[in-house]
Amino acid sequence: MKIQDAQSLGQAIRQQRRHLKVTQRDLAMTSGTGLRFIIDLEKGKPTCQLGKALEIVRALGLKLEIGEP
């Protein structure tokens, strides 16, 4: 999936979390973040902290790559 904005990152995270059959609450506890953060991140809130978002990506076993267009 191509990530172009906060919305598409949130969609990718939600999709992987559901694929793994993990609840938002369980993901928050596992990653050391709050439930509200997970909800906001999946909704594509553009002001979510990058460091926490990357921790969620890692916790779900996803990989984020940066490349030239």
N, C-alpha and C positions, 0 to 999 in steps of 0.2 A: 504494500500500500504506500502510495506517495503522500508524505506529510507536508502540507503546504501552509497550515495554520493551526491555531489552538484547537479549532473544531475537529479537524481531521485527526489530530493526535488523540483527542478525547475519544473519538469513534474507534480508533485502533485499540486503545486501551480497553474500552468497554467490550469490544468484540473478543479480544483475547481473554479477558477476565471471565466472560460468559462461556467461552470455549473450554476453559479450565474448570468451569463450574465452581467458581469462587465468588462469595458474596462481597459486596462493597465493604461491609463491616470486617470480614475476615482479611481482606486485602489491606485495609487500614491498620489493623492490628499487626499483621505480618510485616508491613513496611515501616511501621513506626510513625505513621501519619494519622490524621483524624479522619473520621467518616465524612465530615463536611468537605475536606480537601478532595477526597476521592469523587464525591458527587460533583463538585465544581469542575474538577479536571475532566471528567467524562462529558460534562456539558460544554466543554471548550472554553471555559473562562480564561481570557487572555492574560489575566494578572496572576495566575497561579505561579508559585515559585518554581523556577527551572530545576533547581537541585532536587527538590522533592519529586517533581515530575519524572526526572531521570531515574530516581530510586524506584518509582512505581514501574517504569519500563523494565528495569533490571529484575524486579521482583516477579514480574510476569514472564520472564524468560525471553523478552523481546530484545531486538537490537536496533539501535538508531544509528544510521550512517549519514554522513554529510558528504555531498559530492557536487561537482559543478553541473549546471543544467545542460 
